[in-house]
Amino acid sequence: MIHLQIDNLAKSFGQLHAVDGVDLKVEQGEIRCIIGPNGAGKTTLFNLITGRLKPDTGKVFFKDEDITGLPPHKIVRKSIGRSFQVSNIYPNLTVFQNIRVAILSNKLKSWIFYRPVGKFFDENDETANILQNMNLYEEKDMLSEALSHGDRKKLELGMVIAMKPHLLLLDEPTAGMNPTETESTISLIRDIARQLGLTLMLTEHDMKVVFSLADKITVMHYGKIVSEGEPNEIRENETVRQIYLGKEN
């Protein structure tokens, strides 16, 4: 079943064709990596899917519904989640509070002022469960600004999971991590995707991450898709080796 379909999507900034006639189909439950050099159009593509930008031409369909150009808050309500290259968390709230805010927001309960947050028993239990899955329960009472870079990225992922997405877009989820953090995050992403049955799209520069996670890889260059296939196909693709992976001697 096709979960996400993109038809002839394009976005230009002046003379720069950031996304140039992209066609893409992602199946339900698939882990798809979008790779390419800096400036290839990967983040712009994510911004078009999630409503942060409106396309010049083309369509975006999610579960056969046309979501082209919808604003981000409506995209989220369609069960599409997104993380960013720079962690998007509430630094002055505790780790626990960050997750609970996301849960209450998703349930449209964040504006209930007559009820203390401590009385949202189901939501508090749900928060604890997510923190356990993110391996962050021991840090639940810490201010999130005190977390390590890797744990901040995990917290943001937990906040996105709290919104109960069916499609999850991760923009360079391991950027800036050390090898130990990267390995832990790869394992976490893989486990969560399989456990929750998520369709997952991610951009990533670390080829070890890409080849260990992806079911299928899409390669972008100058706003266009230049190659697509399974990891072994992409690894051996001469065009990809020249424009992105580097040509081996």
PECOR-V779109 format. One record per helix or strand of 3 or more residues. SS is the DSSP state (H for helix, E for strand). FROM is the first residue (numbers start at 0). LEN is the number of residues. If there is no record, write none. Layout:
BEGIN
SS_FROM_LEN ; SS_FROM_LEN
END
This chain:
BEGIN
E_1_12 ; E_15_12 ; E_30_5 ; H_41_8 ; E_56_6 ; H_71_6 ; E_79_4 ; H_94_12 ; H_116_3 ; H_120_13 ; H_136_3 ; H_143_3 ; H_148_14 ; E_166_5 ; H_178_18 ; E_198_5 ; H_206_7 ; E_215_6 ; E_223_6 ; H_230_5 ; H_237_8
END
